[in-house]
Structure formats: structure tokens, C-alpha cells
Amino acid sequence: MIGSDGFSNSHSHKEFNSVVIPFVFGQGDTIFIEYDFVLNKLKFIKSNNQFIELPMIAPPLDNAYHPCVALYGQNDSVELIEWK
């Protein structure tokens, strides 16, 4: 999960759990999420093409990841356009 305040939480890689990342977003931003199944990387992309890419450990075969974003501003919203 990434937050609009640039905070990351990850159960896959401890170096990306409870840390600040250089990716903030807010009202009016559109966030695209891509998962590379070959390289096991999760990519969050803003509509202005700024992005952050995080390594992932592949989930067990009978499980799945559910990426999400957390919003911290009053009345903030994001729109999920596409899941690849």
C-alpha cells in the first residue's frame, strides 16, 4: 500500500515497510497500477507519468496481492483506471 503522503507499507519487502517514498499524490491525480509477473515488480504511476516501482515477492499460488492506496486529505479521491 502507498499513501497520498508518500508513505509505503509492504508485507513483501521489509525495506519498503513503514518508510517514506518519493511519490505523493492528491486531489485530481489518477493512479495507474501495473504488476510485472515476470520481474515481480509493482509500479504506481501518476497521470503526469511520475512513478514509483517496488519489488515484490511472488504470492503463493493459492493467494493474490491486492495493491491499494491510502488517502489522507479531506475529500481526496483517486480513480483506478486499469489493472494490468
Helices and strands as residue ranges (DSSP letters): E 2-3, E 7-8, G 14-16, E 19-20, E 31-36, E 41-46, E 51-55, E 69-70, E 80-83
